[in-house]
């Protein structure tokens, strides 16, 4: 059994006379089905956008594992059929968190755009933080243009990271952390 979770609106389209079940359609149910199909048996996957909203709910009972950002096929999107870019998180009950090692690092659906948390370098690493100290002022003064400029800076850093076998790490909201194996 596998479970996929995504929070979002849905339209009820019909009630089956035979089973009395309601059939839901729309972008959110479509993405939820895709996320469920991306996992292996025993996996509980949640979209990153939904996990961000619910992370406090999971803090005590569940251990999250970032599976990377994926380009997922979606049957229905707001624009019609297409693809959705979404981080995916594997959640495991804390007592069973060790079993994450047995799951594949590559999900069954979609194209992985960033590494799985278990692909992070360990042992001897070089950690680099690139910070834009005026980020808040930049976005306040320039609005969307400032936000786009910061997004482009992050994209250039991510491309360099990928070329050198690096891995993105968490950092403050105005910094992008990177870690490289020292042998790269």
N, C-alpha and C positions, 0 to 999 in steps of 0.2 A: 504494500500500500504506500502511496505517496500523497503528499498534501501540498497544494499551492495556495498562497494567500495574497490577495491584493484588495485594498480598500478603494472604493469608488462607486459612482452611481450606476444604476442599471435600469433598464426598462423591462417591465414584465410584458411579455407579448401574448401569452395565451396560457390557459389552464387546460391541462390534459384531462379529458373526460374519463379516460380509463384509470389513470393513477391519481388524479386530482393535484398533480404537481404543477407548479408554475414554472414556465420556461422564461429565463432572463436573457436578454441580449444587450449589446452595446459594447463599447470599448473596455470597460472594467471586467465584465464576465469573460470576454474574449481573452484579455491578458491573463486573467486568473487561470483559465484553462491551459494556456500556453505555459505558464509558470509551473503548474502541476505536471504537465507532460515533460518539462525539462529535467525534473528530478528523477532519481532512481528509487527503487523500492526502499522504504524506510525513511526517506528524506522528507523534511518539512521545509519548503522554500517560501520566502516572502519577498515581495518587491522592496527595493531600497526605499522608495518613497513611502510605502506603508510602514516599513520598519521604523523610519524616522519618526513617524507619528505615534508609534506604539512602543518605542524602545523602553520606556519606563515600566510598561506592563511586563516586559520580558526580563527585566534586570535581575530578579532574584531566582526565578525558576529555570530560565533558559540561558544557554550559551550561544551567542551569535558567531557565525563564521562568514565573512564576506567572500562570496564566490567569484567576484569580479563583475564588471559591467558587461552586459550582453546586448547585442542587437537581436531582438526577438521577433519572429514572425507573428503577426497578429491578424486574425481573421477580420476583425473590425477595429478601426481606429476612427477618431473624429473626422479624418480626411477620407475615409474609405479603407479598403484593404491595404495593408502595408507592413511596416516594421516599427518597433518601439525600442528605444535605447533606454535600458533600465538596469541599475545595479541589483543583484540578487543576493540574498542572505539566507544561509542554511541555519536553522535554529535547532538546537538539540537540548533536551533536558540536561541540566548540569551533571547529574550522576552518569549520564551516558555520553558525555561530550567526547570521550576518548574514541568513540566509534567513528568520528569524523574522518579519521585516518583511512578508514576502509572505503570511503566514498570516492568516486572519480573526481579529479580536479577539473574535468571538462563536462559540462552539462549536456544533456541529450538534445536540447533544442537551442537554436540561436548561434550567433557568432560571438565568441568571447573577445571583448575589446580591451580588457585589463586583467591582470593576473589574480588568481585565487589567493586568499590570505596565507594558505599553507605553502605557496610558492615564494614567500618572503625569504630574503637571504638571512642566514643565521651565522653565528660564529664571528669571524672577522669581517666587518662591514664598514663602509664609509657612509656616514649620514650627512646629507646636505639639506638645509632649509633655505628656500628662496623666499624672501619676504618683501612685500611692497608696503612700506610703512605708511604711505599716504593713501592707501587703498580706500579707506572710508571717505576721505576728503575728495578723492578722485571721483568716486561714484556719486557723492553728494553734489559736486560741482558740475559733472558732465552727464549725470543720469545714465541712460542706457548706453551711451557712447563709452563712458568710463567702465561700466560693467563689461561691455564687449572687449575693451582693451585688456582688462584683467583676464578675461576668458582666453584671449589669444596668447597672453604671456604663459598661462597655465598649459595651454595646448602645445606650445613650443617646448616647454619643459618636459611634458609627458612624452613627446616624440623623441627628445634626446634620451630620456630615461629608457624608452623601449629599445632604441638603437644600441644602448650599452648594457642591456640585460639587467636593468634596475627594477625597483619595486617601489611604488608610492606608499608612503606611511602617513599616519594621521599627524596633523599639526593644527595650530591655531587657525581661525577662519581666514586670516589674511596671509597665510603662508602655505606653501606646497612643499611637503617633505619628500625626500627621495633617499633611497638606500641602494648602494651598489655593493656587490661582492667585491672584495679587495683584489681578487684575481682577474677581474674584467678590465 
